Amino acid sequence: MKDKNRIIVDYIALEWVSKAKSQSSFAREHNIDEKTVREIKYNKDYAISLNTLIRICEAKEMKLCDFFKLLDI
């Protein structure tokens, strides 16, 4: 069973980052550093910070609770 952090990071990488125009545009549009986007996309040991998750959800106009419901965690 995947840990919750891995579920969150994999979802963001596969459903949002990979569908963005570019990593740079995703970073700009979600108020995060491009290095963070690379970590999300490529680092299998990356532990996403709450601050990063909040910024991404705010840019998506999504409440954290709705994000967690979406992932069923």
TORKE-778224 format. One record per atom (N, C-alpha, C, O): residue number from 0; residue in one letter; x negated, z, y negated. Coordinates in nm, 2 decimals, always signed. Layout:
BEGIN
NUM;a;X;Z;Y
...
END
This chain:
BEGIN
0;m;-0.08;+0.00;+0.12
0;m;+0.00;+0.00;+0.00
0;m;-0.09;+0.00;-0.13
0;m;-0.18;+0.08;-0.14
1;k;-0.06;-0.09;-0.22
1;k;-0.13;-0.09;-0.34
1;k;-0.11;+0.03;-0.43
1;k;+0.01;+0.08;-0.43
2;d;-0.21;+0.07;-0.50
2;d;-0.18;+0.18;-0.60
2;d;-0.11;+0.13;-0.72
2;d;-0.11;+0.01;-0.74
3;k;-0.05;+0.21;-0.79
3;k;+0.04;+0.17;-0.90
3;k;-0.04;+0.10;-1.01
3;k;+0.01;+0.00;-1.07
4;n;-0.17;+0.14;-1.04
4;n;-0.25;+0.07;-1.14
4;n;-0.27;-0.08;-1.09
4;n;-0.26;-0.17;-1.18
5;r;-0.30;-0.10;-0.97
5;r;-0.32;-0.23;-0.92
5;r;-0.20;-0.32;-0.93
5;r;-0.20;-0.44;-0.97
6;i;-0.08;-0.26;-0.90
6;i;+0.05;-0.33;-0.92
6;i;+0.07;-0.38;-1.06
6;i;+0.10;-0.49;-1.09
7;i;+0.04;-0.29;-1.15
7;i;+0.06;-0.32;-1.30
7;i;-0.04;-0.43;-1.34
7;i;+0.00;-0.52;-1.40
8;v;-0.17;-0.41;-1.31
8;v;-0.27;-0.51;-1.35
8;v;-0.24;-0.65;-1.29
8;v;-0.25;-0.75;-1.35
9;d;-0.21;-0.65;-1.16
9;d;-0.18;-0.77;-1.09
9;d;-0.06;-0.84;-1.15
9;d;-0.06;-0.97;-1.17
10;y;+0.04;-0.77;-1.18
10;y;+0.16;-0.83;-1.24
10;y;+0.12;-0.89;-1.38
10;y;+0.16;-1.01;-1.40
11;i;+0.06;-0.82;-1.46
11;i;+0.02;-0.87;-1.59
11;i;-0.07;-1.00;-1.58
11;i;-0.05;-1.10;-1.65
12;a;-0.16;-0.99;-1.49
12;a;-0.25;-1.10;-1.47
12;a;-0.18;-1.23;-1.42
12;a;-0.20;-1.34;-1.47
13;l;-0.10;-1.21;-1.32
13;l;-0.03;-1.32;-1.25
13;l;+0.09;-1.37;-1.33
13;l;+0.12;-1.49;-1.33
14;e;+0.17;-1.28;-1.39
14;e;+0.29;-1.33;-1.45
14;e;+0.28;-1.36;-1.60
14;e;+0.36;-1.43;-1.65
15;w;+0.18;-1.29;-1.67
15;w;+0.17;-1.31;-1.81
15;w;+0.05;-1.38;-1.85
15;w;+0.05;-1.48;-1.92
16;v;-0.07;-1.33;-1.81
16;v;-0.19;-1.39;-1.86
16;v;-0.21;-1.53;-1.80
16;v;-0.25;-1.62;-1.88
17;s;-0.19;-1.55;-1.68
17;s;-0.21;-1.68;-1.62
17;s;-0.11;-1.79;-1.68
17;s;-0.14;-1.91;-1.67
18;k;+0.00;-1.74;-1.74
18;k;+0.09;-1.84;-1.79
18;k;+0.08;-1.86;-1.94
18;k;+0.15;-1.94;-2.01
19;a;-0.02;-1.78;-2.00
19;a;-0.05;-1.80;-2.14
19;a;-0.12;-1.93;-2.17
19;a;-0.19;-1.98;-2.08
20;k;-0.12;-1.97;-2.29
20;k;-0.19;-2.09;-2.33
20;k;-0.34;-2.08;-2.30
20;k;-0.41;-2.17;-2.26
21;s;-0.39;-1.96;-2.33
21;s;-0.53;-1.93;-2.31
21;s;-0.55;-1.78;-2.31
21;s;-0.46;-1.70;-2.35
22;q;-0.67;-1.73;-2.26
22;q;-0.70;-1.59;-2.26
22;q;-0.71;-1.54;-2.41
22;q;-0.66;-1.43;-2.44
23;s;-0.76;-1.62;-2.49
23;s;-0.78;-1.59;-2.63
23;s;-0.64;-1.57;-2.70
23;s;-0.62;-1.48;-2.78
24;s;-0.55;-1.66;-2.67
24;s;-0.42;-1.66;-2.73
24;s;-0.34;-1.53;-2.68
24;s;-0.27;-1.47;-2.76
25;f;-0.36;-1.51;-2.55
25;f;-0.29;-1.39;-2.50
25;f;-0.34;-1.26;-2.57
25;f;-0.27;-1.17;-2.61
26;a;-0.47;-1.25;-2.59
26;a;-0.53;-1.14;-2.65
26;a;-0.48;-1.12;-2.79
26;a;-0.44;-1.02;-2.84
27;r;-0.48;-1.23;-2.87
27;r;-0.44;-1.23;-3.01
27;r;-0.29;-1.19;-3.02
27;r;-0.25;-1.10;-3.10
28;e;-0.21;-1.25;-2.93
28;e;-0.06;-1.23;-2.94
28;e;-0.02;-1.09;-2.89
28;e;+0.09;-1.04;-2.93
29;h;-0.11;-1.02;-2.82
29;h;-0.08;-0.89;-2.76
29;h;-0.16;-0.78;-2.82
29;h;-0.16;-0.67;-2.77
30;n;-0.24;-0.81;-2.93
30;n;-0.32;-0.72;-3.00
30;n;-0.42;-0.64;-2.91
30;n;-0.43;-0.52;-2.92
31;i;-0.48;-0.71;-2.82
31;i;-0.58;-0.65;-2.74
31;i;-0.71;-0.74;-2.74
31;i;-0.70;-0.86;-2.79
32;d;-0.82;-0.69;-2.70
32;d;-0.95;-0.76;-2.70
32;d;-0.95;-0.86;-2.59
32;d;-0.90;-0.84;-2.48
33;e;-1.01;-0.97;-2.62
33;e;-1.03;-1.08;-2.51
33;e;-1.10;-1.03;-2.39
33;e;-1.07;-1.07;-2.28
34;k;-1.20;-0.94;-2.41
34;k;-1.27;-0.88;-2.30
34;k;-1.17;-0.80;-2.21
34;k;-1.19;-0.80;-2.09
35;t;-1.07;-0.74;-2.27
35;t;-0.97;-0.67;-2.19
35;t;-0.89;-0.76;-2.10
35;t;-0.86;-0.74;-1.99
36;v;-0.86;-0.88;-2.16
36;v;-0.79;-0.98;-2.09
36;v;-0.87;-1.03;-1.97
36;v;-0.82;-1.05;-1.86
37;r;-1.00;-1.05;-1.99
37;r;-1.09;-1.09;-1.88
37;r;-1.09;-0.98;-1.77
37;r;-1.09;-1.01;-1.65
38;e;-1.10;-0.85;-1.81
38;e;-1.10;-0.74;-1.71
38;e;-0.97;-0.74;-1.63
38;e;-0.97;-0.73;-1.51
39;i;-0.86;-0.76;-1.70
39;i;-0.73;-0.77;-1.63
39;i;-0.72;-0.88;-1.53
39;i;-0.68;-0.86;-1.42
40;k;-0.77;-0.99;-1.57
40;k;-0.77;-1.11;-1.49
40;k;-0.87;-1.12;-1.37
40;k;-0.83;-1.17;-1.26
41;y;-0.99;-1.06;-1.39
41;y;-1.09;-1.08;-1.29
41;y;-1.15;-0.96;-1.23
41;y;-1.20;-0.97;-1.12
42;n;-1.13;-0.84;-1.29
42;n;-1.19;-0.72;-1.23
42;n;-1.09;-0.65;-1.14
42;n;-1.00;-0.59;-1.19
43;k;-1.12;-0.65;-1.01
43;k;-1.03;-0.59;-0.92
43;k;-1.03;-0.44;-0.92
43;k;-0.95;-0.37;-0.86
44;d;-1.13;-0.38;-1.00
44;d;-1.14;-0.24;-1.01
44;d;-1.09;-0.19;-1.15
44;d;-1.10;-0.07;-1.18
45;y;-1.04;-0.28;-1.23
45;y;-1.00;-0.24;-1.36
45;y;-0.88;-0.14;-1.36
45;y;-0.78;-0.16;-1.30
46;a;-0.90;-0.04;-1.44
46;a;-0.79;+0.06;-1.46
46;a;-0.74;+0.04;-1.60
46;a;-0.80;+0.07;-1.70
47;i;-0.61;-0.01;-1.61
47;i;-0.56;-0.04;-1.74
47;i;-0.53;+0.10;-1.82
47;i;-0.48;+0.19;-1.76
48;s;-0.56;+0.10;-1.94
48;s;-0.53;+0.22;-2.02
48;s;-0.38;+0.21;-2.07
48;s;-0.32;+0.11;-2.08
49;l;-0.33;+0.33;-2.10
49;l;-0.19;+0.34;-2.14
49;l;-0.18;+0.27;-2.28
49;l;-0.08;+0.20;-2.30
50;n;-0.28;+0.28;-2.36
50;n;-0.28;+0.21;-2.49
50;n;-0.27;+0.06;-2.48
50;n;-0.19;+0.00;-2.55
51;t;-0.34;+0.01;-2.39
51;t;-0.34;-0.14;-2.36
51;t;-0.20;-0.18;-2.31
51;t;-0.14;-0.28;-2.36
52;l;-0.15;-0.10;-2.22
52;l;-0.01;-0.13;-2.16
52;l;+0.09;-0.12;-2.27
52;l;+0.18;-0.21;-2.28
53;i;+0.08;-0.02;-2.36
53;i;+0.18;-0.01;-2.47
53;i;+0.17;-0.13;-2.56
53;i;+0.27;-0.19;-2.60
54;r;+0.05;-0.17;-2.60
54;r;+0.03;-0.29;-2.69
54;r;+0.09;-0.42;-2.62
54;r;+0.16;-0.49;-2.69
55;i;+0.07;-0.44;-2.50
55;i;+0.12;-0.56;-2.43
55;i;+0.28;-0.55;-2.43
55;i;+0.34;-0.65;-2.46
56;c;+0.33;-0.43;-2.39
56;c;+0.48;-0.42;-2.39
56;c;+0.54;-0.44;-2.53
56;c;+0.64;-0.50;-2.54
57;e;+0.48;-0.38;-2.63
57;e;+0.53;-0.39;-2.76
57;e;+0.53;-0.54;-2.81
57;e;+0.63;-0.59;-2.87
58;a;+0.43;-0.61;-2.77
58;a;+0.42;-0.76;-2.81
58;a;+0.53;-0.84;-2.73
58;a;+0.58;-0.94;-2.78
59;k;+0.56;-0.79;-2.61
59;k;+0.67;-0.85;-2.53
59;k;+0.81;-0.80;-2.57
59;k;+0.91;-0.84;-2.52
60;e;+0.81;-0.71;-2.67
60;e;+0.93;-0.64;-2.71
60;e;+1.00;-0.58;-2.59
60;e;+1.12;-0.60;-2.57
61;m;+0.93;-0.51;-2.52
61;m;+0.97;-0.44;-2.39
61;m;+0.94;-0.30;-2.40
61;m;+0.82;-0.26;-2.43
62;k;+1.03;-0.21;-2.36
62;k;+1.00;-0.07;-2.35
62;k;+0.92;-0.04;-2.22
62;k;+0.94;-0.12;-2.13
63;l;+0.84;+0.06;-2.23
63;l;+0.76;+0.09;-2.11
63;l;+0.85;+0.12;-1.99
63;l;+0.82;+0.08;-1.88
64;c;+0.96;+0.19;-2.02
64;c;+1.05;+0.22;-1.90
64;c;+1.10;+0.10;-1.84
64;c;+1.12;+0.09;-1.72
65;d;+1.13;+0.00;-1.92
65;d;+1.18;-0.13;-1.87
65;d;+1.07;-0.20;-1.79
65;d;+1.10;-0.27;-1.69
66;f;+0.95;-0.19;-1.84
66;f;+0.84;-0.25;-1.76
66;f;+0.82;-0.19;-1.63
66;f;+0.81;-0.26;-1.52
67;f;+0.83;-0.06;-1.62
67;f;+0.82;+0.01;-1.50
67;f;+0.93;-0.02;-1.40
67;f;+0.92;-0.02;-1.28
68;k;+1.05;-0.03;-1.46
68;k;+1.17;-0.07;-1.38
68;k;+1.15;-0.21;-1.32
68;k;+1.19;-0.23;-1.20
69;l;+1.10;-0.30;-1.40
69;l;+1.07;-0.44;-1.36
69;l;+0.98;-0.44;-1.23
69;l;+1.00;-0.51;-1.14
70;l;+0.88;-0.35;-1.23
70;l;+0.79;-0.34;-1.12
70;l;+0.84;-0.24;-1.01
70;l;+0.77;-0.23;-0.91
71;d;+0.95;-0.18;-1.04
71;d;+1.00;-0.08;-0.94
71;d;+0.90;+0.03;-0.91
71;d;+0.88;+0.07;-0.80
72;i;+0.84;+0.08;-1.02
72;i;+0.75;+0.20;-1.00
72;i;+0.79;+0.31;-1.10
72;i;+0.72;+0.41;-1.11
END
